[in-house]
Each structure stands twice: as C-alpha cells, then as structure tokens.
Amino acid sequence: MSMILKDKVALITGASSGMGQAIAISLAKEGCKVVFTYNTNQKGAEKTTVEINKFGEKVTAVKVDLCIEKDIANLFKQIQKKYGKLDILVNNAGINNGGELLDPVFWRKLFEVDLFSIVSSINKALKLMSKGSKIINISSVYGDERCGFKGLIAYSVAKSALNSFTRTLAKNLAPKIYVNAIAPGYVDTPLWGNISEKQKKIEGKDRLIERMIQPEEIADMVIAVLNNDAVNGEVIFVDGGISLKTV
C-alpha cells in the first residue's frame, strides 16, 4: 500500500470491465476511496465492487451515460456530497467501433464519449481538486499521428486530440494539478469479444513482447504515474512495442 495514495478519493470512469476495472481495483489496493462509473454493464460493475470490497476500502458505483451532461453533473454532485473533494481522476471510459468510416453521426457520438465527456468531467473535477491532485487520461497507441489505425479513423483522431489536450492542459494547470495520459496498445479486454487463446497469441505476435498486454499492466503504470511527481504533461506508451514494429 502506498502512503502517498492512502485515503485519496479517486474517480475512474468505465470501470465495469477491462482496464478500468483493473485500475479501480489497483487504486483500492493502494488505500484509495474509489468511485467508479459504468453504463450498461451492471454485472461487471457488481464484480468490480466485490473485488474492491475485499480490501475493506470504500467504493461507490455510479451509473453514468457520458453522452448526457446531466449524468456527468450528477456524478460530481455525489462525490462532492460524500467526500467534499477529489484527488485523482482517471478518464478511462470510451468507445471505438461502429458507424461508417466517415459517418458524421458516429463521429459526433464517438467524440462525445472519447473527448468531450473528458473535457466536461475535468471541468467539474477541478472544482473539487486541490494542489497536488492528479488527472490521467487513458489514450491509445492509435493516438500517435503515425499510428492511426486503418478503419478506425474517428477513434484515432479522437485519441490524437486527447493527447494534445493532455499536454496543453498540463501547461495550463501546472504546478497545482498534474495531467498525464497513458496510451496502451492491444490489451486483453472484453472489447475483443470471445476470441480464442490461439487468436490472442496470433494478435500478440504483432508486438515486440509477442503477447497481448494485460489490464493489470496498464493499472500498474497508472499507480506508477500517480506516485511520481516528476511526471507531468506526458503521454506514456504502454504498447508492448507495437508502434515500433507494425503500426
């Protein structure tokens, strides 16, 4: 348990599965008071809650549709009422598929979740944050301008914008608030669907580490960044080397 993170109030969006779930559980292990959001995956949210409860830490699960501003406002009202502050914000929730390649309707929906909801959440979070508070945005290897993925234009562009937003916001909020992003590569999460272990091994060959990344490895980097005050305004790639090898 980190004495730096003990008793800090942490919010993680989209923590009913995958990376968000791993991050929420890791923060609980470090002694944080965890608030997390979910939307449609109630069973996953219940699993996250059960896992966090094993550490005897307080947890609050809030159903939030990040396309609805009222839902986001209600989330932060609950945090203010229960804790009166927020020390850590991890913007993890996002979508990455659906819609035609250049369908404006889909682009608006994706940007609403993957970028604009983050802007809105940070805007509200700052009212509850004090000096030393930290924000981490979960980006993607596809957010690197050289690594945008064919077929996922909207997602790649949104993550690229998120990277720029992270760096520029860090300049605006320093030295009071720390802002960083973590850009994962292919992580073994439910977003891949029911692919076989054989297929996972095939996907893993695209990386220098020759395997898929585990959600807990992304969570480990979140904890490392939160524990290091020398890291600010960075986009940290945790991609297993895929950006160097194939993308």
ChimeraX attribute file (.defattr): number of C-alpha atoms within 10 A of each C-alpha:
attribute: neighborCount
match mode: 1-to-1
recipient: residues
	/A:1	12
	/A:2	13
	/A:3	11
	/A:4	13
	/A:5	21
	/A:6	15
	/A:7	17
	/A:8	20
	/A:9	25
	/A:10	25
	/A:11	30
	/A:12	25
	/A:13	27
	/A:14	28
	/A:15	30
	/A:16	27
	/A:17	21
	/A:18	19
	/A:19	25
	/A:20	28
	/A:21	28
	/A:22	22
	/A:23	26
	/A:24	30
	/A:25	27
	/A:26	20
	/A:27	29
	/A:28	29
	/A:29	20
	/A:30	19
	/A:31	22
	/A:32	27
	/A:33	26
	/A:34	24
	/A:35	24
	/A:36	26
	/A:37	24
	/A:38	25
	/A:39	16
	/A:40	12
	/A:41	13
	/A:42	13
	/A:43	12
	/A:44	16
	/A:45	23
	/A:46	14
	/A:47	15
	/A:48	22
	/A:49	24
	/A:50	13
	/A:51	17
	/A:52	22
	/A:53	14
	/A:54	11
	/A:55	13
	/A:56	12
	/A:57	18
	/A:58	16
	/A:59	22
	/A:60	14
	/A:61	21
	/A:62	20
	/A:63	19
	/A:64	21
	/A:65	17
	/A:66	24
	/A:67	16
	/A:68	12
	/A:69	15
	/A:70	11
	/A:71	15
	/A:72	21
	/A:73	15
	/A:74	14
	/A:75	21
	/A:76	20
	/A:77	15
	/A:78	14
	/A:79	20
	/A:80	15
	/A:81	9
	/A:82	10
	/A:83	12
	/A:84	13
	/A:85	20
	/A:86	23
	/A:87	23
	/A:88	26
	/A:89	24
	/A:90	25
	/A:91	25
	/A:92	22
	/A:93	24
	/A:94	21
	/A:95	13
	/A:96	15
	/A:97	14
	/A:98	11
	/A:99	15
	/A:100	13
	/A:101	14
	/A:102	12
	/A:103	11
	/A:104	12
	/A:105	10
	/A:106	16
	/A:107	19
	/A:108	13
	/A:109	16
	/A:110	22
	/A:111	22
	/A:112	20
	/A:113	20
	/A:114	27
	/A:115	23
	/A:116	19
	/A:117	21
	/A:118	24
	/A:119	16
	/A:120	15
	/A:121	19
	/A:122	17
	/A:123	11
	/A:124	16
	/A:125	23
	/A:126	18
	/A:127	12
	/A:128	18
	/A:129	21
	/A:130	14
	/A:131	12
	/A:132	13
	/A:133	22
	/A:134	24
	/A:135	26
	/A:136	24
	/A:137	25
	/A:138	25
	/A:139	32
	/A:140	27
	/A:141	27
	/A:142	24
	/A:143	23
	/A:144	21
	/A:145	13
	/A:146	10
	/A:147	17
	/A:148	20
	/A:149	17
	/A:150	10
	/A:151	12
	/A:152	17
	/A:153	16
	/A:154	26
	/A:155	25
	/A:156	23
	/A:157	19
	/A:158	24
	/A:159	27
	/A:160	22
	/A:161	18
	/A:162	25
	/A:163	26
	/A:164	16
	/A:165	20
	/A:166	23
	/A:167	17
	/A:168	13
	/A:169	16
	/A:170	20
	/A:171	15
	/A:172	11
	/A:173	14
	/A:174	14
	/A:175	12
	/A:176	14
	/A:177	21
	/A:178	26
	/A:179	29
	/A:180	26
	/A:181	27
	/A:182	24
	/A:183	20
	/A:184	23
	/A:185	21
	/A:186	22
	/A:187	22
	/A:188	18
	/A:189	16
	/A:190	11
	/A:191	13
	/A:192	11
	/A:193	8
	/A:194	9
	/A:195	10
	/A:196	10
	/A:197	9
	/A:198	9
	/A:199	10
	/A:200	15
	/A:201	13
	/A:202	13
	/A:203	14
	/A:204	20
	/A:205	15
	/A:206	20
	/A:207	21
	/A:208	15
	/A:209	13
	/A:210	15
	/A:211	18
	/A:212	21
	/A:213	20
	/A:214	15
	/A:215	20
	/A:216	19
	/A:217	15
	/A:218	25
	/A:219	21
	/A:220	15
	/A:221	16
	/A:222	22
	/A:223	16
	/A:224	12
	/A:225	23
	/A:226	22
	/A:227	15
	/A:228	10
	/A:229	11
	/A:230	9
	/A:231	15
	/A:232	22
	/A:233	22
	/A:234	17
	/A:235	25
	/A:236	20
	/A:237	20
	/A:238	20
	/A:239	22
	/A:240	21
	/A:241	17
	/A:242	22
	/A:243	19
	/A:244	12
	/A:245	11
	/A:246	11
	/A:247	16
